[in-house]
Amino acid sequence: MAHILIVEDEESLARVIELELGYEDYETTTVHNGREAFSLLEQNTYDLILLDIMLPEMSGMEILRRFRNFDASTPVLLLTARDEVYDKVSGLDLGANDYITKPFEMEELLARIRVHLRTLKKSSTNVLIHDNLRVEIDSREVYRGDTEIQLTPREFDLLVFLLQHQNQVMTREQLLDKVWGFDYAGDTNVVDVYIRYLRNKIDKPFDQATIQTVRGVGYTIKDAKK
């Protein structure tokens, strides 16, 4: 069952969408506030996001920009009352997969959702492999040999970024920028904490050493063939 996040500040419209998606057997989470929506996206994963542009506290465009810093694959459909080309182009440039202008027919929204969920399912072959560590990006599954490893969304995104940049030493600042978002205002020590979490899950139980520390610089994963 696909889980869809509905981000819409017009509560009556959000409720209608929620009910219609429920009739189609989708699981839904609904939020009316931009900052709260972004907090949910940092902590959870969804199969698809319906995102209104005009939101209190944080705009849909800002949510989209920050979200694409750590998740490049989850489909995002913009819901907007605006019908200007500039807004549509801006949303697509920031990483939206589609847009639909309010008011819209529910049948059209449901059809677009089905299309993007089918596309996401077909693209589930995106896999990163390092020795016997396998990361299936689109399904967000991680295996060491035949053993599945459960990671939090942030741990997963950190591991994927390091694997996508094998043989490159990534500084803490670079990791904060690309995985947490460039405007993250917390302590850089959070990177060390999450590296330790990852090692305790993907390395320690299997007597492996995937993530290497480069003293005074940062972290890297060396190509398994080197």
C-alpha positions as CSV (number, residue, x, y, z in Angstrom):
1,M,0.0,0.0,0.0
2,A,1.5,3.3,-1.0
3,H,1.8,6.0,1.7
4,I,1.1,9.5,0.5
5,L,1.9,12.7,2.4
6,I,-0.7,15.5,1.8
7,V,0.6,19.0,2.5
8,E,-2.3,21.4,2.0
9,D,-3.2,24.4,4.3
10,E,-6.8,24.5,3.0
11,E,-8.2,22.0,5.5
12,S,-11.5,21.3,3.6
13,L,-9.6,20.5,0.4
14,A,-7.0,18.4,2.3
15,R,-9.9,16.4,3.8
16,V,-11.5,15.7,0.5
17,I,-8.1,14.5,-1.0
18,E,-7.5,12.4,2.1
19,L,-11.0,10.7,1.8
20,E,-10.6,10.1,-2.0
21,L,-7.2,8.6,-1.5
22,G,-8.5,6.4,1.3
23,Y,-11.2,5.1,-1.1
24,E,-8.4,4.1,-3.4
25,D,-6.7,2.2,-0.6
26,Y,-3.8,4.6,-0.2
27,E,-2.4,5.3,3.3
28,T,-2.2,9.0,3.9
29,T,-0.7,11.5,6.3
30,T,-2.0,15.1,6.2
31,V,-0.4,18.3,7.5
32,H,-1.4,21.9,7.0
33,N,1.8,23.7,8.0
34,G,5.0,24.0,6.0
35,R,7.5,23.7,8.8
36,E,5.7,20.7,10.2
37,A,5.6,19.1,6.8
38,F,9.4,19.5,6.4
39,S,10.0,18.0,9.8
40,L,7.9,14.9,8.8
41,L,10.0,14.6,5.6
42,E,13.2,14.6,7.6
43,Q,12.0,11.8,9.9
44,N,9.9,9.6,7.6
45,T,9.7,8.2,4.1
46,Y,6.7,8.4,1.8
47,D,5.9,6.9,-1.6
48,L,4.6,10.2,-3.0
49,I,4.1,13.8,-1.8
50,L,1.2,16.2,-2.7
51,L,2.7,19.6,-1.9
52,D,0.8,22.9,-1.9
53,I,2.9,25.9,-2.9
54,M,1.3,28.5,-0.6
55,L,1.8,27.3,3.0
56,P,2.2,29.0,6.4
57,E,5.7,29.2,8.0
58,M,7.5,27.6,5.1
59,S,6.5,27.7,1.4
60,G,6.1,24.6,-0.7
61,M,9.0,25.8,-2.9
62,E,11.3,26.0,0.1
63,I,10.2,22.6,1.3
64,L,10.9,21.1,-2.2
65,R,14.3,22.8,-2.4
66,R,15.4,21.5,1.0
67,F,13.8,18.0,0.4
68,R,15.7,17.5,-2.8
69,N,19.0,18.0,-0.9
70,F,18.5,14.6,0.7
71,D,15.9,12.8,-1.4
72,A,16.1,12.9,-5.2
73,S,13.7,10.1,-6.0
74,T,10.4,10.4,-4.2
75,P,7.7,11.8,-6.5
76,V,6.5,15.3,-5.6
77,L,3.3,16.7,-7.2
78,L,2.7,20.4,-6.6
79,L,-0.8,21.7,-5.9
80,T,-1.2,25.3,-6.7
81,A,-3.8,27.9,-7.3
82,R,-1.4,29.9,-9.4
83,D,-1.6,29.4,-13.1
84,E,1.6,31.3,-14.1
85,V,4.2,29.6,-16.2
86,Y,7.0,31.0,-14.0
87,D,5.7,29.1,-10.9
88,K,5.4,25.8,-12.8
89,V,8.8,26.1,-14.3
90,S,10.3,27.1,-10.9
91,G,8.8,24.0,-9.3
92,L,10.0,21.7,-12.0
93,D,13.5,23.2,-11.8
94,L,13.6,22.6,-8.1
95,G,12.8,18.9,-8.6
96,A,9.0,18.6,-8.7
97,N,7.8,15.7,-10.9
98,D,4.5,17.2,-11.8
99,Y,2.0,20.0,-11.0
100,I,-1.7,20.4,-11.0
101,T,-3.6,23.7,-10.8
102,K,-6.5,24.2,-8.4
103,P,-9.3,23.8,-8.8
104,F,-8.8,20.3,-10.3
105,E,-10.9,17.3,-11.0
106,M,-10.2,14.5,-8.5
107,E,-10.1,11.9,-11.3
108,E,-7.1,13.8,-12.9
109,L,-5.2,13.9,-9.6
110,L,-5.7,10.2,-9.0
111,A,-4.6,9.4,-12.5
112,R,-1.4,11.5,-12.1
113,I,-0.7,9.8,-8.8
114,R,-1.1,6.3,-10.4
115,V,1.3,7.3,-13.2
116,H,4.1,8.5,-10.9
117,L,3.7,5.5,-8.5
118,R,4.0,3.1,-11.5
119,T,7.1,5.0,-12.7
120,L,8.7,4.8,-9.3
121,K,8.0,1.0,-9.2
122,K,9.5,0.4,-12.6
123,S,12.7,2.3,-11.6
124,S,13.4,0.2,-8.5
125,T,16.5,-1.3,-10.1
126,N,18.8,1.5,-8.9
127,V,21.3,-0.4,-6.8
128,L,24.6,0.4,-5.2
129,I,27.0,-2.5,-4.4
130,H,30.2,-2.5,-2.3
131,D,31.7,-5.9,-1.5
132,N,28.6,-7.8,-0.1
133,L,26.8,-4.6,0.9
134,R,23.9,-3.9,-1.4
135,V,21.8,-0.7,-1.3
136,E,18.5,-0.6,-3.3
137,I,17.9,3.1,-3.5
138,D,14.3,3.3,-4.7
139,S,13.0,0.7,-2.2
140,R,15.4,2.0,0.4
141,E,16.5,-1.4,1.4
142,V,20.0,-2.4,2.6
143,Y,21.5,-5.9,2.7
144,R,24.8,-7.3,3.9
145,G,24.8,-10.6,2.0
146,D,21.3,-12.0,2.6
147,T,20.8,-10.1,5.8
148,E,18.6,-7.1,5.6
149,I,19.7,-4.1,7.7
150,Q,17.2,-1.5,9.0
151,L,18.4,2.1,8.7
152,T,16.7,5.3,9.6
153,P,16.0,7.7,6.7
154,R,19.0,9.9,7.6
155,E,21.4,6.9,8.0
156,F,20.2,5.6,4.6
157,D,20.8,8.9,2.9
158,L,24.3,9.3,4.4
159,L,25.3,5.8,3.3
160,V,24.0,6.4,-0.2
161,F,25.8,9.7,-0.5
162,L,29.1,8.1,0.6
163,L,28.6,5.1,-1.8
164,Q,27.9,7.5,-4.7
165,H,31.2,9.3,-4.0
166,Q,33.5,6.3,-3.5
167,N,37.2,7.2,-3.2
168,Q,36.4,10.8,-2.4
169,V,37.1,12.0,1.1
170,M,34.0,13.9,2.2
171,T,34.4,16.6,4.9
172,R,31.8,16.9,7.7
173,E,30.8,20.2,6.2
174,Q,30.2,18.6,2.8
175,L,28.1,15.8,4.4
176,L,26.1,18.4,6.3
177,D,25.4,20.3,3.1
178,K,24.4,17.4,0.9
179,V,22.7,15.1,3.5
180,W,21.3,17.5,6.1
181,G,20.9,20.5,3.8
182,F,23.2,23.5,3.4
183,D,21.3,25.7,5.9
184,Y,21.6,23.1,8.7
185,A,22.5,25.1,11.8
186,G,23.5,22.3,14.2
187,D,26.8,21.0,15.4
188,T,29.0,19.2,12.8
189,N,29.5,16.5,15.4
190,V,26.1,15.1,14.3
191,V,28.0,13.6,11.3
192,D,30.3,11.7,13.6
193,V,27.3,10.4,15.6
194,Y,25.6,9.1,12.4
195,I,28.8,7.6,11.1
196,R,29.0,5.6,14.4
197,Y,25.3,4.6,14.0
198,L,26.0,3.3,10.5
199,R,29.1,1.4,11.5
200,N,27.3,-0.2,14.3
201,K,24.6,-1.5,11.8
202,I,26.4,-2.2,8.6
203,D,30.0,-3.1,9.7
204,K,30.4,-4.2,13.3
205,P,27.9,-7.1,13.3
206,F,29.7,-8.5,10.1
207,D,33.3,-7.8,11.1
208,Q,33.6,-5.3,8.1
209,A,35.1,-1.9,7.8
210,T,33.2,-0.1,5.0
211,I,33.5,3.6,6.1
212,Q,37.0,4.8,6.7
213,T,38.0,7.9,8.7
214,V,40.5,10.3,7.2
215,R,41.9,12.0,10.3
216,G,41.5,15.7,10.3
217,V,39.4,15.7,7.1
218,G,36.3,13.5,7.1
219,Y,35.1,10.1,5.8
220,T,35.3,8.0,2.7
221,I,34.3,4.6,1.3
222,K,37.1,3.1,-0.9
223,D,36.2,1.3,-4.1
224,A,36.1,-2.4,-3.1
225,K,38.3,-3.2,-6.1
226,K,41.1,-0.9,-4.9
